[in-house]
Every structure is written in structure tokens, then in C-alpha cells.
Amino acid sequence: MQATARMALVVPSTTPARRRHIRDIRPKKRIATNNNLAAFMSNSRSLLKQFFILFSIAFVMVSPALAKPPVVHDDIGKTLNLARKKDKVGIFILGTTTCSHCRSLKRYIDEGEVSITADSFVMADFDANDPKVITAFFKHFNLNRNVEWKIPYVVITNPNGKVLVTWTGGKKAPAVEKLVQEAKDKGA
């Protein structure tokens, strides 16, 4: 009986052969883990590429709304000189701060609802409450003041100061955008 017990003590549960077998299994588990990691990384790269593409598309679609509105000036001559120097279209607005149509037009520009941006336009805003300003505005652009007109009175010029489009009164954003595109098509 002691011999049997002795044999049990001689044969340990982890024999050298079993240890070799365990060593052979461990690297396989690590390789399998590395393969899983590689698959995960491959999938995450793919997801990252998809996210980047979607983000780029969204940015391109939203970027016009993020474009800066032009800086507003209050002098016709300086604004025209700036337009000439920077080769940009000029937009001149004769209006008042209390006019709802004037405020709407400025909101369309500030919020990017129309394509009047600092990249392609210089802008001047004049107060229609001052008779001297009104006279200078009409005289400078050779406009007929005797014809009935409303505020806002808007003039869009090419970089050299040639009048491309004019309109009076309030317009919705799509109508303003159409007039801006018409000015660009005429040679802006």
C-alpha cells in the first residue's frame, strides 16, 4: 500500500510533458488574443474612417452657414476702394434700425441664410433717417430719387463700382439669394 502511495507522490499533477503542453497552449491563446485585437483595430479603423467621412460631409454642408458675414462700413468711398483692392463685390444698404425688413435682411446675412459672406463681399450700411446720406447714396449710384422707393434700398456693385442689381423693400431670404446670384452672374 505504501508503494501505491509512493507512486502517487512520484507522479505529480504537472509532469514535464504536461508543462510542455501548457506552454504550447499559452502562445496560441496570445495569438488568438492578438488576432482579436487586430480584428478589433481593423473594425475600429473602418468605423473611424466612416465617422471621418460623415463628419466631412456634414461640415461641407454646414460650412456656408458658418461663413462670416462681411464687416459693415459706413462710407461709400472707403467701401468701394476696399472692394476694388480686395476684388470683392460691394453691397450697399440704405435702411433704418427700426425697419423690420432692414433688420430681417441683416439677420439673413448674419445667420448665413444668403450667400453674402466676408470672403466675397464688402458691405456698407447707411441710415435712411439722414437726408444728406440719402442724397449722397442716390447721387453716387446715379439712382433716380424721384421714383417711389422703400427701405431697405439695396445696391450690389462689382469690384469697380458698376451697379449690378438694385432692389427696394423687404424680401424673403430665397428672393434675396436669387438677386445675389443674379448679381454674381452679371459679372461680379
C-alpha positions as CSV (number, residue, x, y, z in Angstrom):
1,M,0.0,0.0,0.0
2,Q,2.9,2.3,0.6
3,A,4.2,1.6,-2.9
4,T,1.0,2.9,-4.4
5,A,1.0,6.0,-2.3
6,R,4.6,6.4,-3.3
7,M,3.7,6.3,-6.9
8,A,1.1,8.9,-6.4
9,L,3.7,11.1,-4.9
10,V,6.2,10.4,-7.7
11,V,3.8,11.3,-10.5
12,P,3.0,15.0,-9.9
13,S,-0.1,16.5,-11.4
14,T,2.1,18.6,-13.7
15,T,4.6,16.4,-15.4
16,P,7.2,17.8,-17.7
17,A,5.1,16.6,-20.7
18,R,2.1,18.3,-19.3
19,R,4.1,21.5,-18.8
20,R,5.2,21.5,-22.4
21,H,1.6,21.0,-23.4
22,I,0.6,24.1,-21.3
23,R,3.4,26.1,-22.9
24,D,2.2,25.1,-26.3
25,I,-1.3,26.3,-25.5
26,R,-0.4,29.6,-24.0
27,P,1.1,31.2,-27.1
28,K,-1.9,30.1,-29.1
29,K,-4.1,31.9,-26.7
30,R,-2.0,35.0,-27.0
31,I,-2.1,34.7,-30.8
32,A,-5.8,34.4,-30.7
33,T,-6.0,37.4,-28.4
34,N,-3.7,39.4,-30.8
35,N,-5.9,38.3,-33.7
36,N,-9.0,39.5,-31.9
37,L,-7.2,42.8,-31.2
38,A,-6.2,43.1,-34.8
39,A,-9.7,42.4,-35.9
40,F,-11.0,45.0,-33.4
41,M,-8.4,47.5,-34.5
42,S,-9.3,46.9,-38.2
43,N,-13.0,47.4,-37.4
44,S,-12.3,50.5,-35.3
45,R,-10.2,52.0,-38.2
46,S,-13.1,51.3,-40.5
47,L,-15.5,52.9,-38.1
48,L,-13.1,55.8,-37.7
49,K,-12.9,56.3,-41.5
50,Q,-16.7,56.2,-41.8
51,F,-17.0,58.7,-39.0
52,F,-14.5,61.0,-40.6
53,I,-16.2,60.8,-44.0
54,L,-19.6,61.5,-42.4
55,F,-18.2,64.4,-40.4
56,S,-16.5,65.9,-43.5
57,I,-19.8,65.7,-45.5
58,A,-21.7,67.3,-42.6
59,F,-19.0,70.1,-42.3
60,V,-19.2,70.8,-46.1
61,M,-23.0,71.1,-45.9
62,V,-22.9,73.3,-42.8
63,S,-19.9,75.4,-43.7
64,P,-21.9,78.1,-45.6
65,A,-23.9,78.7,-42.5
66,L,-20.6,79.1,-40.6
67,A,-19.1,81.6,-43.0
68,K,-18.5,85.0,-41.6
69,P,-20.7,87.9,-42.7
70,P,-18.9,90.9,-44.2
71,V,-17.7,93.7,-42.0
72,V,-20.1,96.6,-42.1
73,H,-18.8,100.0,-43.2
74,D,-20.5,103.4,-43.2
75,D,-18.6,105.2,-46.0
76,I,-19.4,104.7,-49.7
77,G,-16.0,105.7,-51.0
78,K,-14.0,103.7,-48.5
79,T,-16.2,100.6,-49.1
80,L,-15.8,100.9,-52.9
81,N,-12.0,101.3,-52.5
82,L,-11.9,98.3,-50.3
83,A,-14.0,96.3,-52.8
84,R,-11.6,97.3,-55.6
85,K,-8.4,96.5,-53.6
86,K,-9.7,93.1,-52.5
87,D,-11.6,92.3,-55.8
88,K,-14.9,91.8,-53.9
89,V,-18.5,92.6,-54.7
90,G,-20.0,95.6,-52.8
91,I,-23.4,95.5,-51.2
92,F,-24.8,98.9,-50.0
93,I,-27.9,99.0,-47.8
94,L,-29.9,102.2,-47.1
95,G,-32.2,101.5,-44.2
96,T,-33.0,102.2,-40.6
97,T,-32.6,100.3,-37.3
98,T,-36.4,100.5,-36.7
99,C,-37.3,99.0,-40.1
100,S,-38.3,95.3,-39.7
101,H,-37.4,94.5,-43.3
102,C,-34.0,96.1,-42.8
103,R,-33.4,94.0,-39.7
104,S,-34.6,90.8,-41.5
105,L,-32.1,91.4,-44.3
106,K,-29.2,91.9,-41.9
107,R,-30.3,88.8,-40.0
108,Y,-30.3,86.8,-43.3
109,I,-26.7,88.0,-43.8
110,D,-25.5,87.4,-40.2
111,E,-27.1,84.0,-39.9
112,G,-25.8,82.8,-43.3
113,E,-29.3,82.4,-44.9
114,V,-27.9,84.1,-48.0
115,S,-24.5,83.8,-49.6
116,I,-23.3,87.2,-48.7
117,T,-20.0,86.4,-46.8
118,A,-16.8,88.2,-45.9
119,D,-15.0,86.0,-48.5
120,S,-16.6,87.6,-51.5
121,F,-18.4,90.8,-50.3
122,V,-17.7,94.1,-48.7
123,M,-20.8,95.8,-47.1
124,A,-21.9,99.3,-46.2
125,D,-24.9,100.2,-44.2
126,F,-26.4,103.7,-44.3
127,D,-29.0,105.5,-42.1
128,A,-32.1,106.5,-44.2
129,N,-33.1,108.9,-41.4
130,D,-30.4,111.4,-42.5
131,P,-31.4,113.4,-45.7
132,K,-27.7,114.1,-46.5
133,V,-27.0,110.3,-46.5
134,I,-30.0,109.6,-48.8
135,T,-28.9,112.3,-51.2
136,A,-25.3,111.1,-51.3
137,F,-26.5,107.4,-51.7
138,F,-28.7,108.2,-54.8
139,K,-26.2,110.6,-56.3
140,H,-23.2,108.2,-56.0
141,F,-25.0,105.3,-57.7
142,N,-26.8,107.5,-60.2
143,L,-30.2,106.4,-59.0
144,N,-33.5,108.3,-59.6
145,R,-34.6,109.6,-56.2
146,N,-37.9,110.9,-57.7
147,V,-39.2,107.4,-58.2
148,E,-41.1,105.8,-55.3
149,W,-38.7,103.7,-53.2
150,K,-38.8,101.9,-50.0
151,I,-36.3,100.8,-47.4
152,P,-34.2,98.8,-47.4
153,Y,-32.8,100.1,-50.6
154,V,-30.0,97.7,-51.7
155,V,-27.4,98.2,-54.4
156,I,-24.9,95.5,-55.3
157,T,-21.9,96.5,-57.3
158,N,-19.0,94.8,-59.0
159,P,-15.5,95.5,-57.6
160,N,-15.2,98.5,-59.8
161,G,-18.4,100.1,-58.5
162,K,-20.6,99.4,-61.5
163,V,-24.2,98.8,-60.3
164,L,-25.3,95.2,-61.0
165,V,-28.5,94.8,-59.1
166,T,-30.8,97.1,-57.0
167,W,-34.0,96.4,-55.1
168,T,-36.2,98.2,-52.6
169,G,-38.4,96.9,-49.9
170,G,-38.4,93.7,-47.9
171,K,-37.7,90.4,-49.4
172,K,-37.6,86.9,-48.0
173,A,-34.2,85.1,-47.9
174,P,-34.8,83.0,-51.1
175,A,-35.6,86.1,-53.1
176,V,-32.5,87.9,-51.7
177,E,-30.4,84.9,-52.6
178,K,-31.8,84.9,-56.1
179,L,-30.9,88.6,-56.5
180,V,-27.4,88.0,-55.1
181,Q,-26.9,85.1,-57.6
182,E,-28.1,87.4,-60.4
183,A,-25.5,90.0,-59.4
184,K,-22.8,87.3,-59.4
185,D,-23.9,86.1,-62.9
186,K,-23.8,89.7,-64.3
187,G,-20.1,89.9,-63.7
188,A,-19.4,90.2,-60.0
